[in-house]
Every structure is written in C-alpha cells, then in structure tokens.
Amino acid sequence: MDHTSPRLRVFLSEPMGEKDVSWVDGISHELAINLVNKGINKAYILLGQFLLMHKNEAEFQRWLICCCGATECEAQQSSNCLKEWCACFL
C-alpha cells in the first residue's frame, strides 16, 4: 500500500532544480519563513544540510526543531522527504 502524500509524490517526481524550500514535504508556510530568514530559501540548500549531517534523520530532525522552529511532525516529514529524494536521485 502506498502511504506517500500527494505533496511528496510531486516532490519526488523530478530533480530538485530551483524549487523553493516550501516544496519540501513537511515544510509549512511558517517553517518556510523561518528557514528563509536563516538563508535557506531553496530545497537544494536544505538538502545540503541533510547531506552535511550524513543523512542522519534524527540529527537533521533535531536541528530543524531546535534551530528552525519545526514541529516534530514537520521534522519527520521533511527528513523522510529528503531521504526518499536521495534514494531516487543520488
């Protein structure tokens, strides 16, 4: 059974390109604003942070929660989205 959200399916349907950070599954409008204020305005920049953390989902989630104001649910969805994207394109 497929449990991916429509937003995740859209994100995984093509290379990252120049997508805004708000395209990442789990990134709410408020979290996107927080990320943009920290200089993370593109999805590939957020992916870079995920890769710098060696694709460690728990560490990435803690960073999103502590440094960017994400909820636990947002952090989980976002890390899963980036993990899935890496599995498809890297």
C-alpha positions in Angstrom: 0.0 0.0 0.0 1.3 3.4 -1.0 1.4 5.8 2.0 3.1 8.8 0.3 1.4 12.1 0.4 0.5 13.9 -2.9 3.0 16.6 -2.0 5.8 14.0 -1.5 4.9 12.3 -4.8 5.2 15.7 -6.6 8.5 16.4 -5.0 9.9 13.0 -5.9 8.6 13.2 -9.5 11.5 15.2 -10.8 15.0 16.5 -10.0 15.3 19.2 -7.4 16.3 22.1 -9.6 15.5 25.5 -8.2 12.4 24.5 -6.1 11.7 26.8 -3.2 12.2 25.3 0.3 8.4 25.3 0.7 8.1 22.5 -1.9 9.7 20.0 0.6 7.1 17.8 2.1 6.5 18.8 5.8 7.6 22.4 5.4 4.7 24.6 6.5 4.4 28.2 5.5 5.6 29.3 8.9 8.6 27.0 8.9 9.5 28.1 5.3 9.6 31.7 6.6 11.9 30.6 9.4 14.2 28.8 7.0 14.3 31.7 4.5 15.2 34.0 7.4 18.2 31.7 8.1 19.2 31.9 4.4 17.7 28.5 3.4 15.4 29.6 0.6 15.9 26.7 -1.8 15.2 23.0 -1.4 18.7 22.1 -2.5 20.1 24.2 0.4 18.0 22.2 2.9 19.2 19.0 1.1 22.7 20.2 1.6 22.2 20.5 5.3 20.7 17.0 5.3 23.8 15.7 3.4 26.2 17.5 5.8 24.6 15.6 8.6 25.4 12.4 6.7 21.7 11.7 6.0 21.2 11.1 9.7 17.5 11.7 10.1 17.4 12.0 13.9 20.2 14.7 13.8 18.5 16.5 11.0 15.2 16.5 12.8 16.7 17.8 16.0 18.3 20.6 14.0 15.0 21.5 12.3 13.2 21.6 15.6 15.9 23.4 17.7 17.3 25.8 15.2 14.4 26.4 12.8 11.2 26.0 14.9 9.8 22.9 13.2 7.3 20.7 14.9 8.2 17.1 15.4 5.8 16.1 12.6 7.3 18.7 10.2 10.8 17.5 11.0 9.9 13.8 10.4 8.1 14.5 7.2 10.9 16.8 5.9 13.7 14.3 6.7 11.7 11.5 5.1 11.1 13.6 2.0 14.8 14.3 1.6 15.7 10.7 2.4 13.3 9.5 -0.3 14.6 12.1 -2.8 18.2 10.9 -2.2 17.1 7.3 -2.8 15.6 8.3 -6.1 18.2 10.7 -7.4 21.6 10.0 -5.8 
